[in-house]
Amino acid sequence: MWKKVNVVFRLKSPLHIGYLPFKGSVVSPTRYYVPGRNLWGAITKRATEHICENPTADDYKNIGKEVIKNFRFSYFYLYDGRTIYFPRYTDEGLKYGDITKTEFEHKFIASFISTEINSGGTAKDKSLHEIEFINNRFRDEKGDLKGVKIAGFIWVEEDTKIDGEGIVLNDKGIVIKDFNVIKELILGGESKYGFGHVILDSIKIIDGKTKTVEVKINKDITLISHLRYDKDIKFEGDMELSTGRGYFYPDIENSQDHPGAVIDEPKYFLTPGSIILDEIETEMLWDGTLSKKH
């Protein structure tokens, strides 16, 4: 049986969730939300490095598979303490919460430019690099600085173990071997700049249990995660071709000793914010994406 918890993290530093560049001069754009696979990767890393004294690539792979078996992660969205900024396609264009994309970017998104310096003390040719990120602070309507949070759900299967250690779910966090694996996480990329540090802000256990992690999408409901494309799904919104790089992926047999060595198979997905025009039943997968049940 699966238990569901509502989790909120506070951004201690800016956050960069990278994907393929697509706009202007921004070499490294960021997503405006955190996909479930980023939570899986962060918790796998944190659990492995606590359980294993000198973790190997196989340790990360084995514990990563156990995390897949025992956890599910929704996508996490920006939260200012009052509003969760879910994307949605409207007649006026893409909005986040009740504000336009431009207003959202002005409130939460920034970028900086870096360059390599050569031995002569000048900028190295073709080394200019712009990185977009989610800021960890924003200004409210009064102009006061406030902290940015992200909110979402985690499902934990009861009475299961990670590397022989029981999983304890309580109002302080998710504990494995007397260690709260969600107390602090590093999410996303560009950690060399100090990006991605999030701290647990609150956790609330939702009453009830379910045998599976399934999501019923009613007619005209907006997606809040990627949904695997199916020719029978009627929708309004957008699609994207999604892939990724890592040590390993569950559908790929080989693993490597360094990050980014394994490339996931590209797949088409309906994007968050798209509107589903028919009622459908879906299953949540290990990376937070949804797949239509047949």
C-alpha positions, 0 to 999 in steps of 0.5 A: 500500500502507498502512503501519500505525503505533501512536501514543501521545500525552501530554496536555499540557493538558486535552482537550475533544471536544465534541458535543451536550449531553445531561446535566443542567447540563453545557452542553458535555459531552466525549466520552471518546475522540478520533474520527478526524476530530479527528486529520484536522483537527489534522494538516490544520491543522498540515501546511497551516500548515507548507507554506503561508506564508499559508494560505487557506481553499482551502489548508486544503481542498486539503491536507485532501483530500490528507490524506484520500487518504493517511491513515486514523485510528483513534479514540484512547482514554485510556491510563494506561500499562497499560490502554487504556480502550475502552468496552464495554456489559455486563450491568452497564452501560457500562464503560471498560476494566474499570471502571464509567463512574462510576469512569472519570469519577471518575478522568479527567473534570472540569469547570469553570464560567465566566461573562461579567462585565458592565460593573457587575462582576457575572455577565451574565444567562444566561452561566453555562457549564459545560465538561466535559473529560478531565483531563491528570492522574489519581491512581493507586491509590497516590494519585500524580499520573500523566500521561494519554495517548491511544493509537490507530493511523494508516495512511499510504499509501506513496509518496504526497505532500502538496502535492508533498511526500513523506511519510516515516514513521519511528520519530520520527514522520510527516514532510512537508517535514522537519517532523514533523506529529504531534510536537505537535497541538491536538485538539478544542475550547475551545483558548481555555482552552489545551485540546487540546495533545498531544505525541507520546509514542511511535510504533511501525511495525507490520510488514506492508502492506495494499492497503486499510484494512479491519476485520473485526469478529468475532462478539460483538466490541466496536466501538472506533469508530462504525459506520454503521448498516445494518438488516442489522447485529445488535448490542447497545448504542446508536446516535446521530445524528452530524453536525459543523461545519467549513470543509468535508467531503468529501461537501459541495462548498461551503467557507467562510472560517471554521470551523463554516460547513459542516454535515455531513449527519446520519447514524445510527451504532452507538456505540463499545462496542456489541457486533456479533452477527454477523461483518461486513467493514467499510471504514475511512473518512477520519474513522475511522468504519466502513462495512459492505462490501456 
